[in-house]
Amino acid sequence: MNNQPLVTIIMAVKDTAIYLPECIESIISQTYSNWELIAVNDHSSDGSDLILQEYATKDHRIRFYNSDRPKLIPTLQVGYAQTKGTLINRMDSDDKMPVDKLEVLVTNWQKYGKGTVIAGGTEHFVDEGEVGDGFLKYERWLNKVAKTSTHYQEIYKECVIPSHCWIIHKEDFDSVGAFDPIVYPEDYDLCFRFYRKGLHVVGIDKVMHHWRDRSNRISRTWDEYKDNRYFDLKLRFFYELDRDRSRPLVLWGAGRNGKHMAKLLQSYDDTFHWVCDNQKKIGKDIYDVRIQHCNDIPMLDHPQIMVVVSSPDGKIEINDLLSSWNKKPVTDFWFFA
C-alpha cells in the first residue's frame, strides 16, 4: 500500500465516555482506511476504558492501552511508543473527524513528502446552546492562517496549528521531539518546534476537524491554560529563534498586556524602546522605561518590534502603519497578542 501509508492516530482519553462512540465512529467511517487508532485511557472514572476495549475487540485497527502515568502529555507518550504508522495524526476523544479528513491530509502530504506538515482548518460545535465567541474568533483566525499558509508569520500571536489538525511523517515528528517535552500548551509548543526545525507547513483551505466546545474542556479548566496569552512560552522561543540583540527592540502597547510583557523582557536582561499612541502615557516612566510615541520608531536603525495590544481595531491600524513603513523597509515585526 505504497500509495496509502499507514496513519497512526494517537488519542488520549480522560472521562469522555459520553462522547467516545461518536468520536470513534467518525474515525471508523473515514474514506481513507489504512489507519490505526492508538487510544490510551488516562485513569478515567466514567467507563471510557470499557468503551475503548469494546471497539478494540470489534476493529483490529484500534488498539487500547491504559496509561501508567496521569495527565495528557505522559498519556500521549504511552500511546506514541506503540506507533506502527508512517504518518502521525492526533485526535481528541470528545471531537469528530470529517469523513474525508485522513484522505485529504494524506493526499496533500504526498504532494510534498518528508519535511512537510499539512495543516487544515477547524470548526467548533456544541450539543446545546452556542459556541463561545472567543472560540469562534479563534476558529476564524485559524482558518485564515490555514488558507494563506501564514503559520510562521503568525506564530507569536496564538497557536497556529491545533493539536488535531495536522499530519506529519514519523521521522519528522521524532526530529522535533514528538511528545517528549512536558510543556503546556503542548500543541503550541509543538508549533514552535516545527518552526525551530524549519519544517515546511502547508495549509489547506478545508475544515479538517470538528472541535467540541464544552464547559469542562481542559482549555477552560486547567491552570496551564488559564492565561491564554502564553507570553512565557512565546518569549522563550522568540529569544532562541528570532531576537537579534544587535538590533533595537521595540515593545508597542502600554496596556495590561504591554506591562506584563515589559516585566518579562526585563527578566531577559534586554533593553527596549516602549511605545504607544496614548498621550496620557507618552513621556511617563513605567518600570523605569520612558514611554515614547510610536511615530519615533522609523528613527531607529532596523528595529525588531513586538506588538502587544488587545484592541482588534488597534491591531488593524498598527498593521497598516507597520506595513507602510516596511515598504522602505525599516523593520521586522510580530504580533504577540
Stockholm file with secondary structure:
# STOCKHOLM 1.0

chainA/1-337         MNNQPLVTIIMAVKDTAIYLPECIESIISQTYSNWELIAVNDHSSDGSDLILQEYATKDHRIRFYNSDRPKLIPTLQVGYAQTKGTLINRMDSDDKMPVDKLEVLVTNWQKYGKGTVIAGGTEHFVDEGEVGDGFLKYERWLNKVAKTSTHYQEIYKECVIPSHCWIIHKEDFDSVGAFDPIVYPEDYDLCFRFYRKGLHVVGIDKVMHHWRDRSNRISRTWDEYKDNRYFDLKLRFFYELDRDRSRPLVLWGAGRNGKHMAKLLQSYDDTFHWVCDNQKKIGKDIYDVRIQHCNDIPMLDHPQIMVVVSSPDGKIEINDLLSSWNKKPVTDFWFFA
#=GR chainA/1-337 SS CTTSCCEEEEEEESSCTTTHHHHHHHHHTCSCCCEEEEEEECSCSSSHHHHHHHHHHHCTTEEEEECSSCSHHHHHHHHHTTCCCSEEEEEETTCBCCTTHHHHHHHHHHTTCTTEEEEEEEEEECSSSCCCHHHHHHHHHHHHHHHHTCTTTTTTTSCSSCTTSEEEEHHHHHHTTTTCSCCSSHHHHHHHHHHHHTCEEEEEEEEEEEEECCTTCHHHHCGGGTSTTCHHHHHHHHHHHTCCTTSCEEEECCSHHHHHHHHHHHHTTCCCEEEESCTTTTTCEETTEEEEEGGGGGGSSSCEEEECCCCHHHHHHHHHHHHHHHTSCCCEEEECC
#=GC SS_cons         CTTSCCEEEEEEESSCTTTHHHHHHHHHTCSCCCEEEEEEECSCSSSHHHHHHHHHHHCTTEEEEECSSCSHHHHHHHHHTTCCCSEEEEEETTCBCCTTHHHHHHHHHHTTCTTEEEEEEEEEECSSSCCCHHHHHHHHHHHHHHHHTCTTTTTTTSCSSCTTSEEEEHHHHHHTTTTCSCCSSHHHHHHHHHHHHTCEEEEEEEEEEEEECCTTCHHHHCGGGTSTTCHHHHHHHHHHHTCCTTSCEEEECCSHHHHHHHHHHHHTTCCCEEEESCTTTTTCEETTEEEEEGGGGGGSSSCEEEECCCCHHHHHHHHHHHHHHHTSCCCEEEECC
//
